[in-house]
Amino acid sequence: MAAGYSNLFLNQGETFTSQLTLTDSTGTPYDLTNFHIASSAKRSYYSSNTSINFSINVVSPANGIIQLTATAPQTANLIPGQLVYDVLIRDTISNNITRVLEGQIFVSPSVTSLSAL
């Protein structure tokens, strides 16, 4: 089954939060009750280095709603430009792993240093 596709926009040096609904190919939200979720971003699919690992909060398990979060210090370290990301889910009963979402993240540069706050 093909993963969904969604582009995200992130401002360097800001706290990043994005609420997403994870759905299958028919548009039906995943019931995330017995799932672990992970998401990260890299400069390219072939890069060996992860640029950022997102914190995941399951907002509504029955409706497939999650929230990806990164702190301001985490985003401050990102190089402006494009990243690729994905979201994987693992069924804790069957241990099946599915990539449910992927896309690009556009990182906008910041001018002001976090230390100025």
A tleap script that builds the chain and sets N, CA, C and O, in Angstrom:
source leaprc.protein.ff14SB
mol = sequence {
  NMET ALA ALA GLY TYR SER ASN LEU PHE LEU
  ASN GLN GLY GLU THR PHE THR SER GLN LEU
  THR LEU THR ASP SER THR GLY THR PRO TYR
  ASP LEU THR ASN PHE HIE ILE ALA SER SER
  ALA LYS ARG SER TYR TYR SER SER ASN THR
  SER ILE ASN PHE SER ILE ASN VAL VAL SER
  PRO ALA ASN GLY ILE ILE GLN LEU THR ALA
  THR ALA PRO GLN THR ALA ASN LEU ILE PRO
  GLY GLN LEU VAL TYR ASP VAL LEU ILE ARG
  ASP THR ILE SER ASN ASN ILE THR ARG VAL
  LEU GLU GLY GLN ILE PHE VAL SER PRO SER
  VAL THR SER LEU SER ALA CLEU
}
set mol.1.N position { 0.852 -1.170 0.000 }
set mol.1.CA position { 0.000 0.000 0.000 }
set mol.1.C position { 0.900 1.236 0.000 }
set mol.1.O position { 1.843 1.310 0.788 }
set mol.2.N position { 0.625 2.190 -0.858 }
set mol.2.CA position { 1.424 3.407 -0.952 }
set mol.2.C position { 1.144 4.330 0.227 }
set mol.2.O position { 0.010 4.453 0.692 }
set mol.3.N position { 2.195 4.967 0.690 }
set mol.3.CA position { 2.060 5.934 1.784 }
set mol.3.C position { 1.416 7.214 1.268 }
set mol.3.O position { 1.549 7.557 0.094 }
set mol.4.N position { 0.720 7.915 2.155 }
set mol.4.CA position { 0.195 9.228 1.823 }
set mol.4.C position { 1.341 10.208 1.657 }
set mol.4.O position { 2.467 9.920 2.062 }
set mol.5.N position { 1.070 11.352 1.069 }
set mol.5.CA position { 2.104 12.349 0.806 }
set mol.5.C position { 1.632 13.707 1.300 }
set mol.5.O position { 0.525 14.140 0.982 }
set mol.6.N position { 2.476 14.378 2.080 }
set mol.6.CA position { 2.140 15.709 2.573 }
set mol.6.C position { 3.424 16.497 2.805 }
set mol.6.O position { 4.345 16.010 3.461 }
set mol.7.N position { 3.487 17.707 2.271 }
set mol.7.CA position { 4.627 18.583 2.501 }
set mol.7.C position { 4.394 19.412 3.760 }
set mol.7.O position { 3.264 19.789 4.070 }
set mol.8.N position { 5.477 19.688 4.477 }
set mol.8.CA position { 5.423 20.474 5.712 }
set mol.8.C position { 6.347 21.673 5.597 }
set mol.8.O position { 7.304 21.657 4.822 }
set mol.9.N position { 6.063 22.704 6.362 }
set mol.9.CA position { 6.871 23.924 6.371 }
set mol.9.C position { 7.318 24.196 7.799 }
set mol.9.O position { 6.514 24.152 8.729 }
set mol.10.N position { 8.604 24.478 7.966 }
set mol.10.CA position { 9.200 24.629 9.286 }
set mol.10.C position { 10.072 25.871 9.289 }
set mol.10.O position { 10.854 26.077 8.361 }
set mol.11.N position { 9.951 26.700 10.313 }
set mol.11.CA position { 10.797 27.878 10.467 }
set mol.11.C position { 11.957 27.534 11.389 }
set mol.11.O position { 11.751 27.097 12.521 }
set mol.12.N position { 13.174 27.731 10.902 }
set mol.12.CA position { 14.375 27.460 11.686 }
set mol.12.C position { 14.330 28.256 12.989 }
set mol.12.O position { 14.037 29.451 12.975 }
set mol.13.N position { 14.618 27.604 14.109 }
set mol.13.CA position { 14.683 28.282 15.399 }
set mol.13.C position { 13.354 28.423 16.113 }
set mol.13.O position { 13.307 29.000 17.200 }
set mol.14.N position { 12.267 27.915 15.537 }
set mol.14.CA position { 10.954 27.955 16.176 }
set mol.14.C position { 10.574 26.567 16.672 }
set mol.14.O position { 11.066 25.557 16.169 }
set mol.15.N position { 9.689 26.531 17.666 }
set mol.15.CA position { 9.083 25.273 18.055 }
set mol.15.C position { 8.166 24.848 16.918 }
set mol.15.O position { 7.314 25.618 16.473 }
set mol.16.N position { 8.346 23.624 16.454 }
set mol.16.CA position { 7.568 23.114 15.327 }
set mol.16.C position { 6.525 22.142 15.837 }
set mol.16.O position { 6.834 21.241 16.616 }
set mol.17.N position { 5.284 22.325 15.396 }
set mol.17.CA position { 4.194 21.412 15.702 }
set mol.17.C position { 3.331 21.267 14.460 }
set mol.17.O position { 2.946 22.255 13.835 }
set mol.18.N position { 3.035 20.026 14.115 }
set mol.18.CA position { 2.150 19.778 12.981 }
set mol.18.C position { 1.210 18.635 13.332 }
set mol.18.O position { 1.656 17.532 13.649 }
set mol.19.N position { -0.077 18.896 13.275 }
set mol.19.CA position { -1.078 17.860 13.544 }
set mol.19.C position { -1.460 17.206 12.228 }
set mol.19.O position { -1.805 17.889 11.263 }
set mol.20.N position { -1.399 15.874 12.191 }
set mol.20.CA position { -1.639 15.119 10.973 }
set mol.20.C position { -2.645 14.007 11.234 }
set mol.20.O position { -2.690 13.440 12.326 }
set mol.21.N position { -3.446 13.702 10.227 }
set mol.21.CA position { -4.339 12.554 10.296 }
set mol.21.C position { -3.779 11.470 9.384 }
set mol.21.O position { -3.623 11.675 8.180 }
set mol.22.N position { -3.479 10.322 9.969 }
set mol.22.CA position { -2.914 9.207 9.213 }
set mol.22.C position { -4.051 8.349 8.664 }
set mol.22.O position { -4.871 7.827 9.419 }
set mol.23.N position { -4.086 8.211 7.332 }
set mol.23.CA position { -5.164 7.466 6.684 }
set mol.23.C position { -4.591 6.408 5.749 }
set mol.23.O position { -3.452 6.512 5.292 }
set mol.24.N position { -5.404 5.385 5.474 }
set mol.24.CA position { -5.001 4.369 4.510 }
set mol.24.C position { -5.316 4.854 3.094 }
set mol.24.O position { -5.762 5.987 2.914 }
set mol.25.N position { -5.092 4.014 2.102 }
set mol.25.CA position { -5.256 4.431 0.706 }
set mol.25.C position { -6.699 4.768 0.342 }
set mol.25.O position { -6.937 5.414 -0.679 }
set mol.26.N position { -7.664 4.344 1.153 }
set mol.26.CA position { -9.065 4.677 0.887 }
set mol.26.C position { -9.508 5.945 1.628 }
set mol.26.O position { -10.649 6.384 1.492 }
set mol.27.N position { -8.596 6.524 2.410 }
set mol.27.CA position { -8.935 7.728 3.174 }
set mol.27.C position { -9.473 7.435 4.560 }
set mol.27.O position { -9.865 8.356 5.278 }
set mol.28.N position { -9.499 6.169 4.950 }
set mol.28.CA position { -9.977 5.794 6.282 }
set mol.28.C position { -8.866 6.005 7.300 }
set mol.28.O position { -7.760 5.498 7.113 }
set mol.29.N position { -9.139 6.750 8.381 }
set mol.29.CA position { -8.098 6.967 9.397 }
set mol.29.C position { -7.677 5.656 10.048 }
set mol.29.O position { -8.507 4.788 10.317 }
set mol.30.N position { -6.375 5.522 10.299 }
set mol.30.CA position { -5.861 4.376 11.043 }
set mol.30.C position { -6.334 4.463 12.482 }
set mol.30.O position { -6.370 5.549 13.061 }
set mol.31.N position { -6.692 3.339 13.058 }
set mol.31.CA position { -6.926 3.259 14.498 }
set mol.31.C position { -5.571 2.941 15.113 }
set mol.31.O position { -5.054 1.836 14.952 }
set mol.32.N position { -5.004 3.898 15.809 }
set mol.32.CA position { -3.642 3.790 16.317 }
set mol.32.C position { -3.564 3.248 17.743 }
set mol.32.O position { -2.550 3.417 18.420 }
set mol.33.N position { -4.623 2.604 18.194 }
set mol.33.CA position { -4.703 2.139 19.577 }
set mol.33.C position { -3.538 1.239 19.959 }
set mol.33.O position { -2.977 1.416 21.040 }
set mol.34.N position { -3.154 0.293 19.133 }
set mol.34.CA position { -2.067 -0.635 19.467 }
set mol.34.C position { -0.858 -0.431 18.568 }
set mol.34.O position { -0.283 -1.398 18.068 }
set mol.35.N position { -0.468 0.829 18.360 }
set mol.35.CA position { 0.641 1.125 17.471 }
set mol.35.C position { 1.691 2.001 18.150 }
set mol.35.O position { 1.371 2.848 18.985 }
set mol.36.N position { 2.945 1.779 17.776 }
set mol.36.CA position { 4.031 2.701 18.087 }
set mol.36.C position { 4.282 3.494 16.812 }
set mol.36.O position { 4.133 2.969 15.708 }
set mol.37.N position { 4.664 4.763 16.967 }
set mol.37.CA position { 4.837 5.649 15.813 }
set mol.37.C position { 6.204 6.307 15.894 }
set mol.37.O position { 6.654 6.686 16.975 }
set mol.38.N position { 6.864 6.441 14.751 }
set mol.38.CA position { 8.161 7.117 14.681 }
set mol.38.C position { 8.199 7.973 13.427 }
set mol.38.O position { 7.592 7.642 12.408 }
set mol.39.N position { 8.929 9.084 13.521 }
set mol.39.CA position { 9.078 9.970 12.375 }
set mol.39.C position { 10.406 10.703 12.468 }
set mol.39.O position { 10.801 11.171 13.536 }
set mol.40.N position { 11.089 10.796 11.335 }
set mol.40.CA position { 12.337 11.548 11.279 }
set mol.40.C position { 12.488 12.169 9.896 }
set mol.40.O position { 11.749 11.856 8.963 }
set mol.41.N position { 13.472 13.060 9.796 }
set mol.41.CA position { 13.745 13.742 8.533 }
set mol.41.C position { 15.243 13.705 8.254 }
set mol.41.O position { 16.068 13.693 9.167 }
set mol.42.N position { 15.565 13.687 6.964 }
set mol.42.CA position { 16.951 13.688 6.501 }
set mol.42.C position { 17.086 14.678 5.348 }
set mol.42.O position { 16.092 15.137 4.787 }
set mol.43.N position { 18.319 14.993 5.010 }
set mol.43.CA position { 18.590 15.872 3.869 }
set mol.43.C position { 18.156 15.197 2.564 }
set mol.43.O position { 17.652 15.863 1.659 }
set mol.44.N position { 18.348 13.890 2.465 }
set mol.44.CA position { 17.882 13.144 1.296 }
set mol.44.C position { 17.555 11.726 1.746 }
set mol.44.O position { 17.935 11.312 2.841 }
set mol.45.N position { 16.849 10.986 0.898 }
set mol.45.CA position { 16.525 9.600 1.214 }
set mol.45.C position { 17.781 8.754 1.388 }
set mol.45.O position { 17.755 7.744 2.092 }
set mol.46.N position { 18.862 9.150 0.763 }
set mol.46.CA position { 20.090 8.360 0.758 }
set mol.46.C position { 21.103 8.818 1.794 }
set mol.46.O position { 22.171 8.218 1.911 }
set mol.47.N position { 20.797 9.856 2.542 }
set mol.47.CA position { 21.695 10.356 3.578 }
set mol.47.C position { 21.768 9.368 4.736 }
set mol.47.O position { 20.756 8.794 5.138 }
set mol.48.N position { 22.960 9.177 5.263 }
set mol.48.CA position { 23.116 8.284 6.409 }
set mol.48.C position { 22.848 9.005 7.730 }
set mol.48.O position { 22.688 8.361 8.767 }
set mol.49.N position { 22.798 10.324 7.697 }
set mol.49.CA position { 22.585 11.114 8.908 }
set mol.49.C position { 21.158 11.622 9.005 }
set mol.49.O position { 20.623 12.193 8.054 }
set mol.50.N position { 20.551 11.412 10.158 }
set mol.50.CA position { 19.219 11.950 10.419 }
set mol.50.C position { 19.354 13.411 10.829 }
set mol.50.O position { 20.176 13.741 11.684 }
set mol.51.N position { 18.565 14.277 10.235 }
set mol.51.CA position { 18.583 15.699 10.587 }
set mol.51.C position { 17.784 15.974 11.849 }
set mol.51.O position { 18.162 16.820 12.660 }
set mol.52.N position { 16.671 15.255 12.015 }
set mol.52.CA position { 15.805 15.492 13.180 }
set mol.52.C position { 14.912 14.265 13.414 }
set mol.52.O position { 14.415 13.648 12.472 }
set mol.53.N position { 14.727 13.935 14.677 }
set mol.53.CA position { 13.754 12.921 15.086 }
set mol.53.C position { 12.616 13.651 15.781 }
set mol.53.O position { 12.839 14.360 16.763 }
set mol.54.N position { 11.421 13.486 15.288 }
set mol.54.CA position { 10.278 14.180 15.859 }
set mol.54.C position { 9.740 13.457 17.087 }
set mol.54.O position { 9.776 12.229 17.162 }
set mol.55.N position { 9.243 14.226 18.045 }
set mol.55.CA position { 8.457 13.670 19.137 }
set mol.55.C position { 7.055 13.468 18.598 }
set mol.55.O position { 6.555 14.285 17.825 }
set mol.56.N position { 6.419 12.374 19.007 }
set mol.56.CA position { 5.084 12.043 18.520 }
set mol.56.C position { 4.117 12.031 19.686 }
set mol.56.O position { 4.371 11.405 20.715 }
set mol.57.N position { 3.005 12.729 19.515 }
set mol.57.CA position { 1.903 12.678 20.470 }
set mol.57.C position { 0.676 12.175 19.704 }
set mol.57.O position { 0.298 12.738 18.677 }
set mol.58.N position { 0.063 11.109 20.221 }
set mol.58.CA position { -1.159 10.605 19.586 }
set mol.58.C position { -2.322 11.387 20.190 }
set mol.58.O position { -2.676 11.195 21.354 }
set mol.59.N position { -2.905 12.261 19.393 }
set mol.59.CA position { -3.979 13.157 19.838 }
set mol.59.C position { -5.300 12.398 19.947 }
set mol.59.O position { -6.022 12.535 20.934 }
set mol.60.N position { -5.607 11.602 18.933 }
set mol.60.CA position { -6.849 10.837 18.901 }
set mol.60.C position { -6.570 9.485 18.246 }
set mol.60.O position { -6.613 9.369 17.021 }
set mol.61.N position { -6.280 8.450 19.067 }
set mol.61.CA position { -5.916 7.153 18.488 }
set mol.61.C position { -6.972 6.592 17.533 }
set mol.61.O position { -6.622 6.102 16.459 }
set mol.62.N position { -8.234 6.650 17.892 }
set mol.62.CA position { -9.296 6.060 17.071 }
set mol.62.C position { -9.465 6.780 15.732 }
set mol.62.O position { -9.964 6.194 14.771 }
set mol.63.N position { -9.049 8.051 15.666 }
set mol.63.CA position { -9.203 8.838 14.444 }
set mol.63.C position { -7.898 9.046 13.692 }
set mol.63.O position { -7.858 9.803 12.723 }
set mol.64.N position { -6.821 8.379 14.129 }
set mol.64.CA position { -5.546 8.452 13.426 }
set mol.64.C position { -4.854 9.793 13.498 }
set mol.64.O position { -4.032 10.103 12.636 }
set mol.65.N position { -5.162 10.605 14.508 }
set mol.65.CA position { -4.594 11.955 14.586 }
set mol.65.C position { -3.362 11.960 15.490 }
set mol.65.O position { -3.419 11.556 16.651 }
set mol.66.N position { -2.241 12.430 14.922 }
set mol.66.CA position { -1.003 12.558 15.677 }
set mol.66.C position { -0.490 13.989 15.581 }
set mol.66.O position { -0.961 14.786 14.769 }
set mol.67.N position { 0.477 14.289 16.423 }
set mol.67.CA position { 1.131 15.590 16.378 }
set mol.67.C position { 2.641 15.353 16.360 }
set mol.67.O position { 3.185 14.699 17.250 }
set mol.68.N position { 3.313 15.892 15.332 }
set mol.68.CA position { 4.769 15.870 15.263 }
set mol.68.C position { 5.270 17.136 15.932 }
set mol.68.O position { 4.719 18.213 15.709 }
set mol.69.N position { 6.310 17.021 16.750 }
set mol.69.CA position { 6.848 18.186 17.453 }
set mol.69.C position { 8.372 18.156 17.434 }
set mol.69.O position { 8.988 17.094 17.519 }
set mol.70.N position { 8.961 19.332 17.323 }
set mol.70.CA position { 10.404 19.522 17.473 }
set mol.70.C position { 10.615 20.817 18.249 }
set mol.70.O position { 9.888 21.789 18.047 }
set mol.71.N position { 11.593 20.831 19.122 }
set mol.71.CA position { 11.859 22.009 19.945 }
set mol.71.C position { 12.579 23.085 19.133 }
set mol.71.O position { 13.140 22.811 18.073 }
set mol.72.N position { 12.552 24.296 19.646 }
set mol.72.CA position { 13.264 25.398 18.986 }
set mol.72.C position { 14.766 25.106 18.868 }
set mol.72.O position { 15.340 25.366 17.810 }
set mol.73.N position { 15.431 24.575 19.915 }
set mol.73.CA position { 16.851 24.243 19.734 }
set mol.73.C position { 17.087 23.175 18.659 }
set mol.73.O position { 18.102 23.220 17.963 }
set mol.74.N position { 16.171 22.221 18.516 }
set mol.74.CA position { 16.312 21.215 17.463 }
set mol.74.C position { 16.207 21.856 16.083 }
set mol.74.O position { 17.020 21.567 15.205 }
set mol.75.N position { 15.223 22.716 15.882 }
set mol.75.CA position { 15.032 23.321 14.560 }
set mol.75.C position { 16.102 24.360 14.259 }
set mol.75.O position { 16.403 24.617 13.094 }
set mol.76.N position { 16.686 24.967 15.309 }
set mol.76.CA position { 17.750 25.952 15.103 }
set mol.76.C position { 18.971 25.313 14.448 }
set mol.76.O position { 19.722 25.985 13.741 }
set mol.77.N position { 19.168 24.020 14.682 }
set mol.77.CA position { 20.321 23.312 14.123 }
set mol.77.C position { 20.107 22.820 12.700 }
set mol.77.O position { 21.040 22.305 12.083 }
set mol.78.N position { 18.909 22.964 12.171 }
set mol.78.CA position { 18.645 22.511 10.812 }
set mol.78.C position { 19.206 23.482 9.782 }
set mol.78.O position { 19.141 24.698 9.960 }
set mol.79.N position { 19.747 22.940 8.720 }
set mol.79.CA position { 20.225 23.754 7.606 }
set mol.79.C position { 19.011 24.115 6.753 }
set mol.79.O position { 18.243 23.231 6.373 }
set mol.80.N position { 18.827 25.409 6.444 }
set mol.80.CA position { 17.690 25.797 5.600 }
set mol.80.C position { 17.712 25.057 4.260 }
set mol.80.O position { 18.770 24.720 3.729 }
set mol.81.N position { 16.530 24.820 3.741 }
set mol.81.CA position { 16.387 24.112 2.472 }
set mol.81.C position { 15.373 22.998 2.608 }
set mol.81.O position { 14.453 23.084 3.422 }
set mol.82.N position { 15.534 21.968 1.826 }
set mol.82.CA position { 14.568 20.879 1.807 }
set mol.82.C position { 15.090 19.653 2.536 }
set mol.82.O position { 16.269 19.308 2.461 }
set mol.83.N position { 14.172 19.009 3.241 }
set mol.83.CA position { 14.408 17.719 3.870 }
set mol.83.C position { 13.335 16.763 3.368 }
set mol.83.O position { 12.318 17.197 2.826 }
set mol.84.N position { 13.553 15.482 3.543 }
set mol.84.CA position { 12.517 14.483 3.313 }
set mol.84.C position { 12.198 13.837 4.653 }
set mol.84.O position { 13.068 13.713 5.515 }
set mol.85.N position { 10.945 13.428 4.821 }
set mol.85.CA position { 10.543 12.806 6.081 }
set mol.85.C position { 9.565 11.678 5.799 }
set mol.85.O position { 9.012 11.568 4.705 }
set mol.86.N position { 9.366 10.849 6.804 }
set mol.86.CA position { 8.292 9.877 6.733 }
set mol.86.C position { 7.793 9.568 8.135 }
set mol.86.O position { 8.420 9.925 9.133 }
set mol.87.N position { 6.649 8.895 8.184 }
set mol.87.CA position { 6.039 8.459 9.433 }
set mol.87.C position { 5.796 6.961 9.307 }
set mol.87.O position { 5.126 6.500 8.382 }
set mol.88.N position { 6.354 6.211 10.255 }
set mol.88.CA position { 6.175 4.761 10.294 }
set mol.88.C position { 5.327 4.386 11.494 }
set mol.88.O position { 5.422 5.001 12.557 }
set mol.89.N position { 4.492 3.366 11.310 }
set mol.89.CA position { 3.729 2.831 12.434 }
set mol.89.C position { 4.049 1.345 12.568 }
set mol.89.O position { 4.247 0.645 11.575 }
set mol.90.N position { 4.096 0.874 13.826 }
set mol.90.CA position { 4.334 -0.552 14.080 }
set mol.90.C position { 3.198 -1.082 14.934 }
set mol.90.O position { 2.934 -0.584 16.029 }
set mol.91.N position { 2.536 -2.096 14.415 }
set mol.91.CA position { 1.474 -2.766 15.147 }
set mol.91.C position { 2.125 -3.555 16.283 }
set mol.91.O position { 2.937 -4.444 16.027 }
set mol.92.N position { 1.780 -3.244 17.531 }
set mol.92.CA position { 2.416 -3.899 18.676 }
set mol.92.C position { 1.961 -5.342 18.848 }
set mol.92.O position { 2.574 -6.088 19.611 }
set mol.93.N position { 0.905 -5.750 18.158 }
set mol.93.CA position { 0.426 -7.132 18.251 }
set mol.93.C position { 1.100 -8.006 17.189 }
set mol.93.O position { 1.643 -9.063 17.509 }
set mol.94.N position { 1.067 -7.565 15.929 }
set mol.94.CA position { 1.636 -8.363 14.832 }
set mol.94.C position { 3.089 -8.001 14.522 }
set mol.94.O position { 3.783 -8.761 13.845 }
set mol.95.N position { 3.552 -6.854 15.009 }
set mol.95.CA position { 4.879 -6.296 14.714 }
set mol.95.C position { 5.040 -5.864 13.265 }
set mol.95.O position { 6.163 -5.598 12.835 }
set mol.96.N position { 3.946 -5.784 12.486 }
set mol.96.CA position { 4.013 -5.273 11.123 }
set mol.96.C position { 4.325 -3.780 11.152 }
set mol.96.O position { 3.784 -3.030 11.964 }
set mol.97.N position { 5.205 -3.373 10.252 }
set mol.97.CA position { 5.596 -1.966 10.138 }
set mol.97.C position { 5.100 -1.436 8.803 }
set mol.97.O position { 5.264 -2.082 7.768 }
set mol.98.N position { 4.490 -0.252 8.833 }
set mol.98.CA position { 3.931 0.371 7.629 }
set mol.98.C position { 4.364 1.828 7.563 }
set mol.98.O position { 4.260 2.560 8.548 }
set mol.99.N position { 4.849 2.244 6.403 }
set mol.99.CA position { 5.095 3.679 6.177 }
set mol.99.C position { 3.765 4.264 5.725 }
set mol.99.O position { 3.248 3.903 4.668 }
set mol.100.N position { 3.209 5.175 6.534 }
set mol.100.CA position { 1.878 5.695 6.256 }
set mol.100.C position { 1.886 7.103 5.668 }
set mol.100.O position { 0.898 7.545 5.082 }
set mol.101.N position { 3.012 7.807 5.830 }
set mol.101.CA position { 3.078 9.185 5.331 }
set mol.101.C position { 4.518 9.516 4.984 }
set mol.101.O position { 5.453 9.060 5.642 }
set mol.102.N position { 4.682 10.318 3.940 }
set mol.102.CA position { 6.004 10.798 3.546 }
set mol.102.C position { 5.839 12.142 2.851 }
set mol.102.O position { 4.733 12.537 2.484 }
set mol.103.N position { 6.951 12.830 2.678 }
set mol.103.CA position { 6.901 14.107 1.983 }
set mol.103.C position { 8.179 14.896 2.174 }
set mol.103.O position { 9.204 14.366 2.601 }
set mol.104.N position { 8.093 16.169 1.847 }
set mol.104.CA position { 9.223 17.076 2.001 }
set mol.104.C position { 8.925 18.062 3.115 }
set mol.104.O position { 7.771 18.393 3.389 }
set mol.105.N position { 9.983 18.520 3.745 }
set mol.105.CA position { 9.883 19.601 4.728 }
set mol.105.C position { 10.713 20.753 4.192 }
set mol.105.O position { 11.889 20.587 3.866 }
set mol.106.N position { 10.100 21.907 4.104 }
set mol.106.CA position { 10.795 23.101 3.646 }
set mol.106.C position { 11.194 23.909 4.875 }
set mol.106.O position { 10.337 24.393 5.614 }
set mol.107.N position { 12.513 24.054 5.092 }
set mol.107.CA position { 13.047 24.759 6.260 }
set mol.107.C position { 13.400 26.180 5.852 }
set mol.107.O position { 14.276 26.403 5.017 }
set mol.108.N position { 12.700 27.143 6.458 }
set mol.108.CA position { 12.940 28.565 6.193 }
set mol.108.C position { 13.988 29.085 7.179 }
set mol.108.O position { 13.876 28.824 8.376 }
set mol.109.N position { 15.012 29.819 6.701 }
set mol.109.CA position { 16.077 30.278 7.602 }
set mol.109.C position { 15.603 31.342 8.579 }
set mol.109.O position { 14.652 32.081 8.323 }
set mol.110.N position { 16.297 31.392 9.704 }
set mol.110.CA position { 16.025 32.398 10.736 }
set mol.110.C position { 17.165 33.405 10.777 }
set mol.110.O position { 18.300 33.079 10.431 }
set mol.111.N position { 16.864 34.622 11.199 }
set mol.111.CA position { 17.876 35.654 11.326 }
set mol.111.C position { 18.288 35.821 12.786 }
set mol.111.O position { 19.472 35.982 13.081 }
set mol.112.N position { 17.334 35.783 13.689 }
set mol.112.CA position { 17.592 36.044 15.107 }
set mol.112.C position { 18.036 34.782 15.817 }
set mol.112.O position { 17.419 33.731 15.649 }
set mol.113.N position { 19.095 34.866 16.605 }
set mol.113.CA position { 19.596 33.729 17.372 }
set mol.113.C position { 18.707 33.482 18.579 }
set mol.113.O position { 18.159 34.423 19.154 }
set mol.114.N position { 18.561 32.218 18.966 }
set mol.114.CA position { 17.783 31.875 20.151 }
set mol.114.C position { 18.368 32.517 21.407 }
set mol.114.O position { 17.638 32.801 22.357 }
set mol.115.N position { 19.659 32.744 21.416 }
set mol.115.CA position { 20.298 33.343 22.601 }
set mol.115.C position { 19.874 34.799 22.826 }
set mol.115.O position { 20.127 35.366 23.889 }
set mol.116.N position { 19.223 35.404 21.813 }
set mol.116.CA position { 18.760 36.788 21.955 }
set mol.116.C position { 17.489 36.857 22.813 }
set mol.116.O position { 17.082 37.941 23.231 }
set mol.117.N position { 16.870 35.712 23.072 }
set mol.117.CA position { 15.617 35.709 23.846 }
set mol.117.C position { 15.865 35.620 25.315 }
set mol.117.O position { 14.918 35.606 26.101 }
savepdb mol mol.pdb
quit
